[in-house]
Each structure stands twice: as structure tokens, then as C-alpha cells.
Amino acid sequence: MSLITAPTRGLGLERDLLVEMALAAAGQDSDDHADWLRLADETHAVVADHNDSERELDRAADQMRRLLLRRGHRIEDDFLRSPDLTRPRVLPGGSVLQHSYERNLPSVQLEERLAHRGDLPSGWTRRTLAMSSGMAGLVHVVQTLSYLLGRADRPLRLDFWGDYFETDIMLEYLSGPGMVPRKLVAGTGPVAGDEAVDVVLVEPVRYSWTLDAVDPRNLVTQWLRGPNRPPVIVLDTTLTSPAWPTAGVLAALAASGAAPLVIEVRSGLKLDQQGLEVANLGVVDIFSHETSAAPNLTAHTFVKALELARGTAGACLSASALASLDAPFLLDERWTRRHAGAVYHHNARLADRLSSASGALFDTIAHPALSGSGHAPFVVLGLAEDDLDNHGFLLGVVRHEVVQRGLLATHGSSFGFRGPRFETIIPRLSEGNGLFKVAAGSRGGPSLAGLEDLLVELAAFGSMRLLRSAYDGVTPVRLP
């Protein structure tokens, strides 16, 4: 199934998608059946080219999220965290939850839906686990690998090709006698090969100022040709999951015999939930081959250890999260690819337009599409005069203009929503600089076009001094 490459989505398509989603939820015939039908009727009545239609559709999406969250509230009303085991606890779709207490609640129904994503090449086995967040999944994956592969006389050796600041913090926190991480610079390959390591952790798109992307073919080639093949490859596919060619990578890794254990970790809060951010979710997919480079570490043995760690640490999903996520259009491959394809398309178009803008305010525009190397759900703009005072003023200007122009654009973190967002990320406060990030959403329409126009206009300023002079009365946003 290919990602969407069609022209920018209009509001008519957004309306039709929301109606289809509401009708799918109504089809579950749950207690909220009438609410979903009412939402479908009201959304269907929106006139796509009306002046207020974008706001009406934004409100419809917000109401959809509220209905999903109410499902979670309802399932908690009559049950303690340690429930009465004589009473069934039923999800909106009809499945029954089986658990003694919530800290180790299994996510069997949700995991079965996630595990159907994509076909596997011959010889490969997949196991899927849901975690309370993407970072919880990554932390427990690394800790479990350290537990299973570490020895008393030698710590686990891990190479990290990536830049997500929370992953840096995690590896710093976990490093010690049991694990020695090493960070690889962007100019090197993900599988450096200069010394033997146990695990290589890779971000297919490096979460940095430059958004460097891994060519999947090069990753496989480096592993196959390297004198020191790490037996485990961990991929954080949060930015790229619907576009990452899992099946092709697995098939190629097994081409010369013994294949590594491959683990994909991602946040399922982002592209998997139709931009609605219903519940925190981490997804861990574990792939092992019948001819393994680590024969004692199969998908089955790894999952058993990871399940124990998840339940012990309370890194499971809550019952309310499982109920809120139990809708046909959430965590479904067809819906995820549809949503993510629009997100990728809009961000690639935004990056292309900004890269052609004149002026000196931004000295870099980063997005993999500019070099033809991949997809990303946001664009990073580098300020030529990069300090936090300037970032705070730029945010103040953008917030001011968003209000003045009546745009539906949010100053907030993350990406993959239905509408656009912008923010400044401060990876490390001590370094005194930031990343100005713009995340186009899936919806398209006048607000995204208006935000693009605004950023092109701002890019035309020759310096921060000129920008400050033009917006003398604007209040800067205070950054930490």
C-alpha cells in the first residue's frame, strides 16, 4: 500500500474522512452509537468552501476525540484498579479485558490489531507489544537487551546513530558497568564496523537540526559487509514508521544467512492515531529469523522478558487508554498510511517552498525530501542568529500573526496532527540554542497555506534586527 502523493488535501476530503471515521465508530454498536451518528450527520452538513468550514471541521475532530476519551472514562466508572473478577469488563468493540490489576494489564486485542501491519518475508517471525509510551518502550528494550546479552565480565556495547535528546538522556542514564553506549556522528554509517558491538540503535531520520536520513539499502549493506555484525538492530521509527520499508529490510538482512534480531520501536501516539492524540502508546515490534545471528535470542524469548519488565514496572496501557483506542480507524494500517501520507506530503511541500524563499533570517531549511532521501513529519528551520532570545521573539511574531490572520495553527509540541503546529525545541538549555520546528498536519486547507505564506514573508527579513524593528510592539515568548 503506497503513501499518499496526491495534491494538497482540501476541506471537502477532510469532511468526508471525518464522516467515514464517525460512521465506523457507530458501526461498533456501542453505548455511544447515537453520539457517533449525530457527529457524522453534523459533519456531513459542513459546506467545504464556506468561510467557517475549517473551524467547523476542527471542532468536529475535537468532538471525535472527546467521544473517544469518554469511552475511557466510562470503562473506569464502575471498576477499581484491581477489579472484581466476577464482572466482565468489555471494550467498545465487544472484547473482554482479562486482568487481575491494572499495573500489568495485557493489551492483547490492541496488539493483535497492530501485528497485522504488513506481510513478513519468508523465515521471519514477529511479536508485538504495546507499552505506555514510545520512550517507555525504548527504555525497556535497551534494559532487556542489557539483561539478556550482558555478561558479568563485559558490559553490553551499544552504538547509537541518532540525535533525539531524550534518547541521549536515556543512554546517559542507563550507562554504567552493565552498558557502554557510543554515539555515532551523522557523517558515519549507522553500522560503523570499526569494533564489535552488541546492539546498534538507529533513527532512520535523525532527530537533529539537519534531519539526516538513513538509506535502508546502505544500512543493510553495511551490516552485511561489516567485519563485526551486531546481532541486534533497534530502529526508532517514530518519525518514519508508515514509510519505513520493514519487509524489504528484513528480506535483505537474511539474504546471506544468519540475520540479526530486529526491533522496531515507535511512539504510537503520533501518526497511528489520526492526529487526535487519544492516548499515550508505545509500539514494539520484534522480528527474528529462523537462521539467527543470535540463536539464543528469538522474538519469543525477548518478548517474554520484555513482558515481565513491562508488568513489573507498570509500563502497560491503562484500561481507559485501551477503551479510548478501541475504534476501527485507530491503529489500522490503511487509516495510518492515509493520514501519514498526507502529513508527509504537506511537510515536503512546505520544505520545498521555504527552501526557495529569499532572505537571511533562516540559514538552513531541513527536511529529507529536499535531498530526495526520505520522509519526515515536520520541517526544521535554523535561525541564522541562533540564540534563545531570538527564538522567543520569533515565536512571539508567529503567534501574533496567527491571531491577526485568523489561522488555525497551534503553538505546541509534537507532530502528525490534523492541523499545523510550530514550536522551538531546546535540546539542552546549557547550550543556549534551539530548533524552530514547523509541523504541517494532514488537513491542508487555508490555515496551512496561510502559515506557509507567513513563514515565506518572515524568511525575507535580512536579520533579526530588521524583524524586531518591524514588530516592535510584539511580546516575545519567554523560553526556559
Stockholm file with secondary structure:
# STOCKHOLM 1.0

chainA/1-480         MSLITAPTRGLGLERDLLVEMALAAAGQDSDDHADWLRLADETHAVVADHNDSERELDRAADQMRRLLLRRGHRIEDDFLRSPDLTRPRVLPGGSVLQHSYERNLPSVQLEERLAHRGDLPSGWTRRTLAMSSGMAGLVHVVQTLSYLLGRADRPLRLDFWGDYFETDIMLEYLSGPGMVPRKLVAGTGPVAGDEAVDVVLVEPVRYSWTLDAVDPRNLVTQWLRGPNRPPVIVLDTTLTSPAWPTAGVLAALAASGAAPLVIEVRSGLKLDQQGLEVANLGVVDIFSHETSAAPNLTAHTFVKALELARGTAGACLSASALASLDAPFLLDERWTRRHAGAVYHHNARLADRLSSASGALFDTIAHPALSGSGHAPFVVLGLAEDDLDNHGFLLGVVRHEVVQRGLLATHGSSFGFRGPRFETIIPRLSEGNGLFKVAAGSRGGPSLAGLEDLLVELAAFGSMRLLRSAYDGVTPVRLP
#=GR chainA/1-480 SS CCCCCSSCCCHHHHHHHHHHHHHHHHTTCCTTHHHHHHHHHHHHTCCTTSTTHHHHHHHHHHHHHHHHHHHHHHHHHTCCSSCCTTSCEECTTSCEECCSSGGGCCCHHHHHHHTTSSCCCTTEEEEEEEESSHHHHHHHHHHHHHHHHCBTTBCEEEEEECCCHHHHHHHHHHCBTTEEEEECCTTSCSSCCSSCCSEEEECSBCCSSSCCBCCHHHHHHHHHHCSSCCSEEEEECTTTTTTSCHHHHHHHHTTTSCBCEEEEEEETTSGGGTTCCCSCCEEEEEEEESSBSSTTCCHHHHHHHHHHHHHHHTCSCCHHHHHHTCSTTSSCHHHHHHHHHHHHHHHHHHHHHHHTCCSSSEEEEECGGGGTSCCCSSEEEEESSCSHHHHHHHHHHHHHHHHHTTCCCEECSCCCCSSCEEEEECSCGGGCCCEEEEECCSCCSHHHHHHHHHHHHHHTCSCHHHHHHHTTTCCCCCCC
#=GC SS_cons         CCCCCSSCCCHHHHHHHHHHHHHHHHTTCCTTHHHHHHHHHHHHTCCTTSTTHHHHHHHHHHHHHHHHHHHHHHHHHTCCSSCCTTSCEECTTSCEECCSSGGGCCCHHHHHHHTTSSCCCTTEEEEEEEESSHHHHHHHHHHHHHHHHCBTTBCEEEEEECCCHHHHHHHHHHCBTTEEEEECCTTSCSSCCSSCCSEEEECSBCCSSSCCBCCHHHHHHHHHHCSSCCSEEEEECTTTTTTSCHHHHHHHHTTTSCBCEEEEEEETTSGGGTTCCCSCCEEEEEEEESSBSSTTCCHHHHHHHHHHHHHHHTCSCCHHHHHHTCSTTSSCHHHHHHHHHHHHHHHHHHHHHHHTCCSSSEEEEECGGGGTSCCCSSEEEEESSCSHHHHHHHHHHHHHHHHHTTCCCEECSCCCCSSCEEEEECSCGGGCCCEEEEECCSCCSHHHHHHHHHHHHHHTCSCHHHHHHHTTTCCCCCCC
//
